[in-house]
Amino acid sequence: MTLSLDKAFGVSAAALKLRSERHQVLSQNLANADTPDYKARDFDFKSALRAAAGDGKGGGLQLQRTDARHIPAGGSATGPGGAQLQYRVPFNPALDGNTVETQVEQAKFAENAVNYQASLNFLGNRITGLIGAIRGE
């Protein structure tokens, strides 16, 4: 009997990777809080996780390229791991065109950090369970 680590770890590994990528996007937003005309970006974690898990609900309609010269779908609007980046709509837009709201970004960053730690704990517990099963405990 073979053991697939992807199946053994479940969705926890994909969630951990996506949380890490979202952490990077949010930190870029915070780093550019004073950059004129910078637009805050983020991605929908639930749809990205559905797409990473491969349940077929995240994709919707797929665009078809009928010529090699056509621009591929997604283009530069994808994040580090291929997640679809979106612009955040600010509550109070700045006069210089920057849409980063430091308090909102810090709250999203903290929430993502807590969720990252929870995903890490789930994955660690899964690994501990697998080690126990291998040892026969």
Legacy VTK file of the C-alpha trace (Angstrom):
# vtk DataFile Version 3.0
C-alpha trace
ASCII
DATASET POLYDATA
POINTS 137 float
0.000 0.000 0.000
1.448 3.357 -1.039
1.083 6.572 0.887
0.496 9.827 -0.964
1.756 12.741 1.110
-0.573 15.124 -0.711
-3.554 13.081 0.430
-2.099 12.519 3.893
-1.580 16.222 4.564
-4.906 17.171 3.039
-5.700 20.786 2.402
-3.515 21.995 5.291
-0.362 22.147 3.160
-2.094 24.152 0.427
-3.612 26.478 3.043
-0.192 27.060 4.593
1.308 27.950 1.225
-1.542 30.320 0.359
-1.339 31.988 3.777
2.369 32.558 3.189
1.688 34.106 -0.215
-1.052 36.330 1.210
1.375 37.414 3.917
3.758 38.546 1.193
1.055 40.498 -0.664
-0.115 42.237 2.516
3.447 43.116 3.518
3.992 44.667 0.073
0.903 46.789 0.660
2.238 47.971 4.012
5.681 48.674 2.552
4.118 50.904 -0.110
1.786 52.819 2.215
3.483 56.117 1.322
4.015 55.467 -2.394
1.871 57.779 -4.560
-0.614 56.003 -6.862
0.102 52.581 -5.302
-2.998 50.386 -5.321
-3.474 47.930 -2.449
-3.802 44.305 -3.616
-5.169 41.149 -2.037
-6.725 37.871 -3.117
-9.762 35.893 -2.067
-8.358 33.138 0.134
-11.428 30.878 -0.079
-11.519 30.753 -3.870
-7.729 30.347 -4.056
-7.899 27.429 -1.615
-10.735 25.837 -3.596
-8.659 26.137 -6.761
-5.579 24.728 -5.000
-7.597 21.813 -3.599
-8.908 21.120 -7.109
-12.589 20.654 -6.316
-13.612 22.299 -9.574
-15.703 25.065 -8.000
-13.044 27.764 -8.111
-12.460 27.835 -11.836
-15.781 28.731 -13.416
-15.570 29.352 -17.146
-12.151 28.938 -18.683
-10.938 31.241 -21.446
-9.702 29.553 -24.574
-6.840 30.912 -26.676
-7.506 30.307 -30.342
-4.218 31.852 -31.478
-0.734 31.708 -29.937
-0.523 35.510 -30.188
-3.475 36.043 -27.832
-2.741 37.362 -24.359
-3.087 34.550 -21.804
-5.811 34.842 -19.154
-4.590 36.045 -15.784
-1.528 37.770 -17.209
0.198 39.907 -14.598
-2.768 39.905 -12.233
-1.639 36.760 -10.463
0.097 36.614 -7.135
3.195 34.692 -6.128
1.502 31.293 -6.249
-0.892 31.992 -9.099
-3.710 33.368 -6.937
-5.847 35.967 -8.695
-4.887 39.355 -7.237
-7.584 41.971 -6.848
-7.488 45.650 -5.974
-8.803 46.650 -2.584
-11.461 49.375 -2.503
-10.439 51.942 0.136
-12.802 53.387 2.733
-11.096 56.795 2.520
-9.026 57.242 -0.651
-5.908 59.396 -0.326
-5.385 62.523 -2.417
-2.161 61.115 -3.925
-3.978 58.086 -5.385
-2.644 55.586 -2.842
-5.317 53.106 -1.709
-3.340 51.545 1.167
-5.040 52.116 4.512
-2.471 51.243 7.136
-4.948 50.240 9.850
-6.893 47.960 7.511
-3.711 46.368 6.173
-2.346 45.818 9.679
-5.599 44.161 10.735
-5.592 41.890 7.657
-1.899 41.128 8.266
-2.535 40.171 11.911
-5.554 38.056 10.979
-3.525 36.277 8.321
-0.676 35.674 10.813
-3.085 34.001 13.251
-4.573 31.885 10.469
-1.063 30.969 9.272
-0.188 29.751 12.777
-3.423 27.723 12.917
-2.637 26.124 9.535
0.868 25.352 10.776
-0.553 23.713 13.920
-3.003 21.610 11.862
-0.198 20.453 9.597
2.073 19.709 12.581
-0.651 17.640 14.243
-1.195 15.728 11.021
2.528 14.956 10.774
2.608 13.875 14.429
-0.328 11.554 13.746
1.399 10.055 10.718
4.605 9.472 12.684
2.584 7.790 15.415
0.882 5.565 12.854
4.220 4.600 11.306
5.641 3.716 14.733
2.512 1.756 15.581
1.509 3.866 18.561
LINES 1 138
137 0 1 2 3 4 5 6 7 8 9 10 11 12 13 14 15 16 17 18 19 20 21 22 23 24 25 26 27 28 29 30 31 32 33 34 35 36 37 38 39 40 41 42 43 44 45 46 47 48 49 50 51 52 53 54 55 56 57 58 59 60 61 62 63 64 65 66 67 68 69 70 71 72 73 74 75 76 77 78 79 80 81 82 83 84 85 86 87 88 89 90 91 92 93 94 95 96 97 98 99 100 101 102 103 104 105 106 107 108 109 110 111 112 113 114 115 116 117 118 119 120 121 122 123 124 125 126 127 128 129 130 131 132 133 134 135 136
